[in-house]
Amino acid sequence: MESVRMESVSDGNLPVAHPVSEFRLIIQEVLHTAEATCGVEDLERDLERALAVLQRNPDLRPQFETELTTLIDSIREGVVELVSFVMYELRWPVIEEAIRSRISEPRRNVSDLRLYEAMLEAFSDSWRDRDLYRKFSQ
């Protein structure tokens, strides 16, 4: 298992993970939970944690974009939910373009194509799955 580099200490003098390492750990938790459960209810807490890490660290955006692009290529349970959830809020052009480029690849597996299309929908205010999440259904 990958070690987590500790960056500093929290107010309680506990070590704090580097934001990119923290994001990677949250990704693993989302993917694990998605494999073990059905529906987004069990994922939402970790999806919100992932979004919070991205929002708190705008200076690390290029590194987070790399992490998300790698994730997009993995197409596993939980990937669509994670990418869609954070991109509905953030709408990063680099991630949108990465998804579009995968959709336009010739001979794309139809199942993967549908998953990429689902992620791309989150870049729209009319994302149909937003109501599945408490955060966006209010």
C-alpha positions in Angstrom: 0.0 0.0 0.0 1.2 3.5 -0.8 2.6 5.5 2.1 1.1 8.9 2.8 3.5 11.8 3.1 2.8 14.0 6.0 3.0 17.6 5.3 2.4 19.5 8.5 0.5 19.3 11.8 -3.1 20.1 12.5 -4.3 22.4 15.2 -4.4 19.3 17.4 -0.7 18.6 16.6 -1.7 15.5 14.5 0.1 15.0 11.2 -1.8 16.1 8.2 -1.6 14.2 4.8 -0.3 16.1 1.8 -3.5 17.1 -0.1 -2.7 14.9 -3.2 -2.0 11.9 -1.0 -5.2 12.6 0.9 -7.1 12.8 -2.4 -5.7 9.5 -3.5 -6.8 7.9 -0.2 -10.3 9.3 -0.6 -10.4 7.9 -4.2 -9.5 4.5 -2.9 -12.2 4.7 -0.3 -14.8 5.7 -2.9 -13.8 2.9 -5.2 -13.8 0.3 -2.4 -17.2 1.5 -1.1 -18.7 1.5 -4.7 -17.6 -2.1 -5.2 -19.2 -3.2 -1.9 -22.5 -1.3 -2.0 -25.2 -0.2 -4.4 -26.4 3.3 -4.9 -24.7 6.7 -4.1 -25.9 7.2 -0.6 -22.9 5.3 0.9 -20.5 7.3 -1.4 -21.7 10.8 -0.8 -19.7 11.5 2.4 -16.4 10.6 0.7 -17.4 12.4 -2.5 -17.9 15.5 -0.5 -14.5 15.0 1.2 -12.9 14.6 -2.2 -14.5 17.9 -3.4 -13.4 19.7 -0.3 -9.8 18.7 -0.8 -9.9 19.9 -4.4 -11.5 23.2 -3.4 -9.1 23.8 -0.5 -6.0 23.4 -2.7 -6.4 25.4 -5.9 -2.6 25.7 -6.3 -2.4 21.9 -6.7 -5.0 21.8 -9.5 -2.6 20.5 -12.2 -1.7 17.5 -10.0 -5.4 16.9 -9.2 -6.2 17.1 -12.9 -3.6 14.4 -13.5 -5.1 12.2 -10.8 -8.6 12.6 -12.2 -7.4 11.9 -15.8 -5.8 8.7 -14.6 -9.0 7.8 -12.8 -11.1 8.4 -15.9 -9.0 5.9 -17.8 -9.6 3.2 -15.2 -13.4 2.9 -15.6 -14.2 1.1 -12.3 -17.1 1.1 -10.0 -17.2 4.5 -8.4 -15.3 6.4 -11.1 -18.3 7.9 -12.8 -19.8 9.0 -9.5 -16.6 10.6 -8.2 -15.7 12.4 -11.5 -19.3 13.5 -12.0 -19.8 14.7 -8.4 -16.7 16.9 -8.3 -16.9 18.2 -11.9 -20.5 19.3 -11.5 -19.2 21.7 -9.0 -15.8 22.5 -10.4 -16.2 22.2 -14.2 -12.5 22.0 -15.0 -11.9 22.3 -18.8 -8.9 19.9 -18.7 -11.1 17.1 -17.4 -14.0 17.9 -19.7 -11.6 17.7 -22.7 -10.1 14.5 -21.4 -13.6 12.9 -21.3 -14.5 14.3 -24.7 -11.3 12.9 -26.2 -12.1 9.4 -24.9 -15.6 9.7 -26.4 -14.2 10.6 -29.8 -11.8 7.7 -29.9 -12.6 5.3 -32.7 -13.7 1.7 -31.8 -14.5 2.8 -28.3 -16.2 0.0 -26.2 -19.9 1.0 -26.1 -20.2 0.4 -22.3 -17.2 2.7 -21.7 -18.7 5.2 -24.1 -21.9 5.4 -22.0 -19.9 5.9 -18.8 -17.8 8.7 -20.4 -21.1 10.3 -21.6 -22.5 10.1 -18.1 -19.4 11.9 -16.7 -19.6 14.6 -19.4 -23.3 15.3 -18.5 -22.1 16.6 -15.1 -20.5 19.6 -16.8 -24.1 20.9 -17.5 -26.5 22.7 -15.1 -29.1 20.2 -16.3 -27.1 17.1 -15.1 -29.9 14.6 -14.7 -28.2 12.6 -11.9 -27.6 15.6 -9.6 -30.8 14.8 -7.7 -29.3 11.5 -6.5 -27.0 13.5 -4.2 -28.3 15.4 -1.1 -25.8 18.2 -1.8 -27.3 19.0 -5.2 -30.9 18.2 -4.7 -31.6 21.0 -2.2 
